[in-house]
Each structure stands twice: as C-alpha cells, then as structure tokens.
Amino acid sequence: MQGVLDVVMYSLGVQDYYFASDGKEAVEIIQLRLGALKAAGVGGIKNIVSDVVMPGIDGNMLLRLIRRIVSCRS
C-alpha cells in the first residue's frame, strides 16, 4: 500500500509526507511534526490518510487524539 501512496503523492506533487506503521506511531509523528512546524512558524498539517482498522490505536481513536493534540496547541 505504501508504494501506491508514494505514486499518488508524487503525481500530486506532494513532497513532504510521512508513513506510520500503526496508530501510536502516527500520533508520535503528528506531535513531532506539529511542534517542528510551530517552531518554524509554518502552517500545520493539511491532510491525514488513515486506515480505520489498525493495531493498537484504531482510526477513530486516532482522530480523537489528533483533535485533542490540535486543541491543546491552539
């Protein structure tokens, strides 16, 4: 699946994107990227593509966690 997304991202001209193997890793990446973007004075994350069924944290829980992370940083 990652190979397909690589092709899609490339064809859309997206150069800055990250993959996570599960929901926990996704939360970690999001927290790190938001911190780095804020420190650089740059806008936030524009899109997130996620499975609903994942090991550990499922897609629905991931969305709830992202909302909490974003609201805490506002």
Backbone as CSV, one residue per row, in Angstrom:
resi,resn,N_x,N_y,N_z,CA_x,CA_y,CA_z,C_x,C_y,C_z
1,MET,0.808,-1.187,0.000,0.000,0.000,0.000,0.863,1.269,0.000
2,GLN,1.974,1.235,0.707,2.843,2.413,0.760,3.339,2.786,-0.634
3,GLY,3.645,1.779,-1.454,4.108,2.049,-2.814,3.061,2.770,-3.641
4,VAL,1.802,2.372,-3.482,0.707,3.028,-4.205,0.578,4.478,-3.748
5,LEU,0.636,4.697,-2.433,0.540,6.064,-1.918,1.728,6.913,-2.352
6,ASP,2.909,6.307,-2.441,4.075,7.038,-2.954,3.805,7.568,-4.358
7,VAL,3.242,6.725,-5.203,2.947,7.113,-6.588,1.905,8.224,-6.611
8,VAL,0.852,8.078,-5.810,-0.199,9.094,-5.767,0.356,10.419,-5.270
9,MET,1.118,10.395,-4.199,1.685,11.630,-3.651,2.607,12.298,-4.668
10,TYR,3.424,11.511,-5.313,4.335,12.047,-6.320,3.543,12.698,-7.456
11,SER,2.499,12.011,-7.931,1.715,12.543,-9.051,0.973,13.816,-8.663
12,LEU,0.678,13.991,-7.368,0.014,15.206,-6.895,1.003,16.317,-6.548
13,GLY,2.289,15.997,-6.610,3.310,16.986,-6.302,3.554,17.171,-4.810
14,VAL,3.072,16.234,-4.002,3.281,16.314,-2.551,4.664,15.769,-2.244
15,GLN,5.478,16.588,-1.573,6.856,16.193,-1.302,7.113,15.868,0.161
16,ASP,6.309,16.422,1.051,6.544,16.262,2.483,5.425,15.415,3.088
17,TYR,5.676,14.122,3.233,4.685,13.238,3.833,5.380,12.119,4.595
18,TYR,4.631,11.508,5.504,5.194,10.501,6.408,4.264,9.305,6.476
19,PHE,4.842,8.137,6.724,4.078,6.911,6.914,4.275,6.409,8.334
20,ALA,3.223,5.858,8.899,3.302,5.247,10.228,2.823,3.808,10.111
21,SER,3.425,2.923,10.891,3.043,1.508,10.825,1.830,1.202,11.688
22,ASP,1.482,2.102,12.617,0.295,1.908,13.450,-0.151,3.258,14.004
23,GLY,-1.259,3.247,14.737,-1.812,4.482,15.272,-0.893,5.179,16.257
24,LYS,-0.211,4.419,17.091,0.694,5.014,18.082,1.814,5.785,17.387
25,GLU,2.402,5.168,16.375,3.464,5.847,15.628,2.918,7.087,14.916
26,ALA,1.686,7.009,14.424,1.073,8.164,13.762,0.942,9.341,14.727
27,VAL,0.492,9.067,15.956,0.373,10.126,16.967,1.740,10.747,17.245
28,GLU,2.754,9.913,17.376,4.106,10.422,17.637,4.595,11.316,16.499
29,ILE,4.374,10.882,15.267,4.801,11.671,14.101,4.050,13.000,14.068
30,ILE,2.754,12.956,14.315,1.945,14.177,14.280,2.416,15.162,15.346
31,GLN,2.657,14.675,16.552,3.133,15.557,17.622,4.481,16.183,17.266
32,LEU,5.392,15.380,16.743,6.706,15.902,16.363,6.607,16.919,15.228
33,ARG,5.830,16.596,14.211,5.704,17.497,13.061,5.023,18.793,13.446
34,LEU,3.964,18.740,14.262,3.287,19.964,14.678,4.224,20.852,15.487
35,GLY,5.026,20.234,16.355,5.995,21.001,17.136,7.025,21.662,16.246
36,ALA,7.531,20.925,15.271,8.537,21.467,14.353,7.941,22.567,13.482
37,LEU,6.731,22.371,13.011,6.089,23.382,12.170,5.822,24.658,12.957
38,LYS,5.351,24.506,14.206,5.086,25.680,15.035,6.382,26.436,15.324
39,ALA,7.443,25.698,15.627,8.733,26.326,15.911,9.259,27.084,14.693
40,ALA,8.965,26.576,13.509,9.429,27.218,12.277,8.483,28.328,11.822
41,GLY,7.354,28.472,12.507,6.388,29.497,12.124,5.664,29.178,10.834
42,VAL,5.530,27.886,10.561,4.900,27.431,9.327,3.526,26.852,9.669
43,GLY,2.630,26.816,8.696,1.292,26.265,8.898,1.326,24.824,9.358
44,GLY,0.160,24.297,9.669,0.049,22.951,10.227,-0.032,21.854,9.184
45,ILE,-0.471,20.708,9.630,-0.649,19.542,8.769,-1.941,19.728,7.983
46,LYS,-1.897,19.491,6.686,-3.053,19.733,5.830,-3.939,18.496,5.664
47,ASN,-3.348,17.325,5.577,-4.118,16.104,5.314,-3.554,14.936,6.107
48,ILE,-4.464,14.044,6.461,-4.065,12.778,7.085,-4.865,11.676,6.422
49,VAL,-4.177,10.639,5.978,-4.815,9.461,5.402,-4.579,8.321,6.376
50,SER,-5.663,7.661,6.803,-5.534,6.624,7.819,-6.466,5.452,7.527
51,ASP,-6.024,4.279,7.930,-6.926,3.131,7.964,-7.838,3.293,9.166
52,VAL,-8.981,2.632,9.121,-9.854,2.601,10.287,-9.402,1.483,11.216
53,VAL,-9.049,0.347,10.630,-8.609,-0.807,11.427,-7.082,-0.849,11.425
54,MET,-6.505,-0.645,12.618,-5.051,-0.670,12.781,-4.742,-1.331,14.114
55,PRO,-3.542,-1.864,14.262,-3.170,-2.420,15.555,-3.023,-1.313,16.608
56,GLY,-3.418,-1.607,17.827,-3.275,-0.643,18.919,-4.353,0.413,18.886
57,ILE,-4.056,1.550,18.279,-4.999,2.662,18.180,-5.686,2.587,16.824
58,ASP,-7.025,2.445,16.821,-7.724,2.384,15.532,-7.908,3.794,14.959
59,GLY,-8.403,3.863,13.744,-8.535,5.141,13.054,-9.435,6.132,13.764
60,ASN,-10.539,5.647,14.351,-11.445,6.544,15.066,-10.784,7.138,16.299
61,MET,-10.071,6.331,17.051,-9.352,6.829,18.219,-8.245,7.787,17.787
62,LEU,-7.575,7.470,16.682,-6.534,8.358,16.158,-7.102,9.749,15.891
63,LEU,-8.276,9.821,15.276,-8.888,11.116,15.009,-9.209,11.867,16.294
64,ARG,-9.706,11.161,17.308,-9.988,11.809,18.596,-8.696,12.351,19.221
65,LEU,-7.638,11.556,19.151,-6.352,12.002,19.705,-5.805,13.205,18.950
66,ILE,-5.944,13.209,17.627,-5.480,14.339,16.825,-6.243,15.602,17.214
67,ARG,-7.544,15.491,17.401,-8.340,16.650,17.813,-7.843,17.199,19.144
68,ARG,-7.539,16.314,20.088,-7.023,16.748,21.395,-5.668,17.435,21.241
69,ILE,-4.788,16.846,20.439,-3.449,17.421,20.237,-3.573,18.821,19.650
70,VAL,-4.412,18.966,18.627,-4.572,20.255,17.951,-5.216,21.268,18.883
71,SER,-6.224,20.873,19.644,-6.884,21.826,20.539,-5.965,22.273,21.668
72,CYS,-5.072,21.404,22.115,-4.114,21.769,23.170,-3.059,22.731,22.664
73,ARG,-2.776,22.700,21.388,-1.741,23.574,20.815,-2.295,24.919,20.367
74,SER,-3.608,25.065,20.378,-4.221,26.338,19.928,-4.135,27.411,20.977
